Structures are given as structure tokens and as C-alpha cells.
Amino acid sequence: MNILLSEIRTSLTDLDSGLRGALNITDSMELLALQLSRNLVPGSWEKYAYFSKKTLLDWFADMKDRVTQLVEWSE
């Protein structure tokens, strides 16, 4: 789960920097933006995540619930 969360954080931070002009927009950033705009789980996230056919919104809500459950369990 930590690898997935790290990938999400890194890719979104890079995309934000690219949109602000601090970084050059790469093909992977364009693909990420396209998938996010279409409410699809980005492929770069899927390779670290569990299989799901949910839309991005539902998938993200489920992931947040899983993280909450893991945090509660580990405490």
C-alpha cells in the first residue's frame, strides 16, 4: 500500500508542477491527466494496486477506506 500511495503522491505532484510550468510535461503526465479527466484509474497506479473495474472516484474512496482500516489495525 505504501508503494501505491507513494506513486500517487509523486505522479500528482509531478503533474501539478508540469501544469504550473515548473517541469516540462511528459507523455506520462499527459496520459495521467487524460485518465484523470476520464474518471479512469491511471495505469501507473493500477500496477501497484488491487484489481478493480471501478471508476476512479469509487476506486479512490475504496482505497481511502482500506488505508483507514490498515491504520486502525496497526494501532
FENWOSUL-V402783 format. One record per helix or strand. SS is the DSSP state (A for helix, B for strand). FROM is the first residue (numbers start at 1). LEN is the number of residues. Records with the same first field share a line. If there is no record, write none. Layout:
SS: FROM-LEN / FROM-LEN
This chain:
A: 2-19 / 27-11 / 43-4 / 56-19
